Amino acid sequence: MKVQVDMAVCQNYGQCVFAAPEIFDLDDAGELVYHQDVDDSARGDVEAAVLACPVQAITIPN
C-alpha cells in the first residue's frame, strides 16, 4: 500500500504520529518523516492517521 503526504499542506502537528507511530514520525527538527510503502496489514492505522490529520494532508492513493 502506498501512503502520500502533501508536504506543502502538512503543518507537522504530529497527530498521524500518535495514530500510526510505526509509519509516521517527527525528526529532530520537528519535520514529518514517513514510510511511503507500507504493508497492507497497517491499513487501519494509516486510515486512522488520515482521519486524525487536521489539515487532510495524508492520502492513500489507489
MIVO-127529 format. One record per residue: x, y, z of N, C-alpha, C, CB in turn; residue number from 1. Coordinates in steps of 0.02 Angstrom, whole numbers. Atoms other than C-alpha are relative to their C-alpha. Glycine has a CB too. Layout:
residues N
+--------+--------+--------+--------+--------+--------+--------+--------+--------+--------+--------+--------+-----+
!     nX !     nY !     nZ !    caX !    caY !    caZ !     cX !     cY !     cZ !    cbX !    cbY !    cbZ !  nr !
+--------+--------+--------+--------+--------+--------+--------+--------+--------+--------+--------+--------+-----+
!      X !      Y !      Z !      X !      Y !      Z !      X !      Y !      Z !      X !      Y !      Z ! NUM !
...
+--------+--------+--------+--------+--------+--------+--------+--------+--------+--------+--------+--------+-----+
***
This chain:
residues 62
+--------+--------+--------+--------+--------+--------+--------+--------+--------+--------+--------+--------+-----+
!     nX !     nY !     nZ !    caX !    caY !    caZ !     cX !     cY !     cZ !    cbX !    cbY !    cbZ !  nr !
+--------+--------+--------+--------+--------+--------+--------+--------+--------+--------+--------+--------+-----+
!     43 !    -58 !      0 !      0 !      0 !      0 !     45 !     62 !      0 !    -48 !      0 !     61 !   1 !
!    -37 !    -64 !      3 !     61 !    175 !    -41 !    -33 !     50 !     48 !      0 !     27 !    -72 !   2 !
!     22 !    -55 !    -43 !     48 !    322 !     79 !     29 !     63 !    -28 !     21 !    -11 !     75 !   3 !
!    -24 !    -64 !     25 !     60 !    501 !     20 !    -16 !     54 !     51 !    -31 !     17 !    -68 !   4 !
!     11 !    -59 !    -41 !     81 !    659 !    121 !     17 !     61 !    -42 !     43 !     -2 !     67 !   5 !
!    -13 !    -62 !     36 !     65 !    828 !     37 !     38 !     45 !     47 !    -67 !     34 !    -25 !   6 !
!    -42 !    -38 !    -46 !    211 !    913 !    121 !    -10 !     75 !     -6 !     73 !    -17 !    -13 !   7 !
!     17 !    -71 !      6 !    153 !   1082 !     55 !    -59 !     18 !     45 !    -15 !     18 !    -73 !   8 !
!     59 !    -10 !    -43 !     -5 !   1059 !    160 !     16 !    -18 !     73 !    -59 !    -42 !    -25 !   9 !
!    -16 !     24 !    -67 !     68 !    967 !    311 !     28 !     56 !     43 !     51 !    -58 !     -4 !  10 !
!    -23 !    -50 !    -48 !     93 !   1077 !    463 !     37 !    -31 !     59 !    -60 !     40 !     26 !  11 !
!    -39 !     35 !    -50 !    186 !    947 !    567 !    -33 !      0 !     69 !     69 !     31 !      6 !  12 !
!     36 !      4 !    -64 !     51 !    937 !    701 !     15 !    -65 !     37 !    -75 !      7 !    -11 !  13 !
!    -19 !     63 !    -31 !    100 !    756 !    731 !    -57 !    -46 !     21 !     41 !     13 !     59 !  14 !
!     56 !     44 !    -17 !    -74 !    683 !    751 !      7 !    -68 !    -33 !    -66 !     32 !    -20 !  15 !
!    -11 !     64 !     35 !    -26 !    549 !    624 !     50 !    -43 !     39 !     25 !     12 !    -71 !  16 !
!    -50 !     37 !    -39 !    121 !    500 !    735 !    -35 !    -37 !     57 !     55 !     48 !     27 !  17 !
!     38 !     32 !    -54 !      0 !    463 !    878 !    -43 !    -57 !    -28 !    -44 !     51 !     36 !  18 !
!     44 !     50 !     29 !   -115 !    365 !    762 !     38 !    -60 !    -29 !    -42 !     31 !    -54 !  19 !
!    -38 !     54 !     33 !     19 !    264 !    672 !     76 !     12 !      8 !    -18 !     -5 !    -76 !  20 !
!    -70 !    -16 !    -13 !    190 !    282 !    754 !     50 !    -45 !    -37 !     13 !     -6 !     73 !  21 !
!    -45 !     43 !     38 !    263 !    137 !    654 !      9 !     25 !    -72 !    -25 !    -72 !      1 !  22 !
!     -2 !    -25 !     68 !    232 !    235 !    493 !     22 !     73 !     -2 !    -68 !     -7 !    -32 !  23 !
!    -14 !    -72 !     -1 !    246 !    419 !    540 !     43 !     18 !     60 !    -66 !     40 !      1 !  24 !
!    -42 !    -23 !    -55 !    374 !    511 !    647 !     19 !     72 !    -14 !     63 !    -45 !      9 !  25 !
!    -28 !    -66 !      8 !    442 !    684 !    677 !     74 !     -4 !     13 !    -34 !     51 !     49 !  26 !
!    -73 !      2 !     -8 !    629 !    707 !    653 !     23 !     50 !     53 !     35 !     13 !    -67 !  27 !
!    -28 !    -44 !    -51 !    744 !    806 !    766 !    -18 !     74 !    -11 !     75 !     -7 !      3 !  28 !
!     19 !    -69 !     16 !    693 !    967 !    677 !    -76 !     10 !      4 !     24 !     18 !    -70 !  29 !
!     73 !     -5 !     -5 !    507 !    929 !    704 !    -36 !     -7 !    -66 !    -17 !     66 !     30 !  30 !
!     29 !     10 !     66 !    478 !    888 !    521 !    -25 !    -72 !     -7 !     51 !     16 !    -56 !  31 !
!     29 !     66 !      9 !    369 !    741 !    470 !     43 !    -43 !    -46 !    -71 !      6 !    -28 !  32 !
!    -30 !     52 !     42 !    453 !    585 !    402 !    -48 !    -60 !      3 !     73 !    -19 !     25 !  33 !
!     48 !     56 !      2 !    354 !    432 !    348 !     22 !    -51 !    -51 !    -71 !     25 !    -15 !  34 !
!    -11 !     54 !     47 !    360 !    268 !    256 !    -52 !      6 !    -56 !     -3 !    -71 !     34 !  35 !
!     46 !     -6 !     56 !    285 !    281 !     82 !    -29 !    -67 !    -21 !     35 !     32 !    -60 !  36 !
!     24 !     67 !     16 !    270 !     94 !     55 !    -12 !    -37 !     65 !     51 !    -39 !    -45 !  37 !
!     20 !     30 !    -64 !    175 !      9 !    196 !    -36 !    -66 !    -13 !    -45 !     49 !     40 !  38 !
!     34 !     64 !      5 !    116 !   -169 !    220 !    -76 !     10 !      9 !     27 !    -51 !     52 !  39 !
!     72 !     -7 !     -3 !    -71 !   -190 !    194 !    -28 !    -14 !     70 !    -32 !    -48 !    -49 !  40 !
!     23 !     14 !    -67 !    -86 !   -254 !    373 !     -4 !     63 !     43 !     46 !    -51 !     34 !  41 !
!      1 !    -63 !    -37 !    -59 !    -74 !    432 !    -54 !     48 !    -25 !     68 !     34 !     -4 !  42 !
!     51 !    -43 !     29 !   -207 !     -6 !    333 !    -43 !     36 !     53 !    -45 !    -40 !    -47 !  43 !
!     41 !    -31 !    -52 !   -312 !     25 !    489 !     35 !     58 !     34 !    -20 !    -52 !     51 !  44 !
!    -39 !    -53 !    -31 !   -175 !    128 !    569 !      8 !     60 !    -46 !     68 !    -25 !     22 !  45 !
!     -8 !    -55 !     48 !   -146 !    229 !    410 !    -67 !     36 !     -8 !     25 !    -28 !    -69 !  46 !
!     66 !    -32 !      5 !   -333 !    261 !    393 !    -14 !     43 !     61 !    -55 !    -53 !     -9 !  47 !
!      8 !    -41 !    -60 !   -335 !    322 !    573 !     41 !     64 !     -4 !     21 !    -41 !     63 !  48 !
!    -43 !    -59 !      8 !   -191 !    440 !    532 !    -32 !     48 !    -50 !     70 !    -21 !    -24 !  49 !
!     34 !    -42 !     49 !   -286 !    504 !    379 !    -55 !     40 !     34 !    -30 !    -43 !    -58 !  50 !
!     55 !    -33 !    -36 !   -435 !    543 !    490 !     25 !     49 !     53 !    -45 !    -52 !     31 !  51 !
!    -26 !    -42 !    -54 !   -327 !    620 !    627 !     33 !     63 !    -26 !     50 !    -39 !     40 !  52 !
!    -36 !    -58 !     27 !   -237 !    742 !    512 !    -46 !     61 !     -4 !     30 !    -16 !    -70 !  53 !
!     45 !    -58 !     -1 !   -313 !    914 !    546 !      0 !     40 !    -65 !     19 !     45 !     57 !  54 !
!     -2 !    -37 !     63 !   -260 !    981 !    375 !    -10 !    -45 !    -61 !     67 !     36 !     -6 !  55 !
!     15 !     49 !     53 !   -302 !    824 !    274 !     56 !     -6 !    -51 !    -64 !     19 !    -35 !  56 !
!    -59 !      4 !     43 !   -125 !    809 !    205 !     16 !    -72 !    -20 !     60 !     31 !     34 !  57 !
!    -18 !     70 !     12 !   -121 !    617 !    207 !    -53 !    -33 !    -44 !      7 !    -38 !     67 !  58 !
!     45 !     38 !     43 !   -195 !    509 !     70 !     28 !    -70 !    -12 !    -12 !     37 !    -67 !  59 !
!    -19 !     67 !     21 !   -194 !    327 !     20 !    -22 !     -6 !    -73 !    -34 !    -57 !     45 !  60 !
!     20 !      2 !     71 !   -190 !    331 !   -171 !    -18 !    -71 !    -21 !     57 !     26 !    -44 !  61 !
!     20 !     66 !     26 !   -273 !    190 !   -266 !     51 !    -28 !    -47 !    -67 !      4 !    -35 !  62 !
+--------+--------+--------+--------+--------+--------+--------+--------+--------+--------+--------+--------+-----+
***
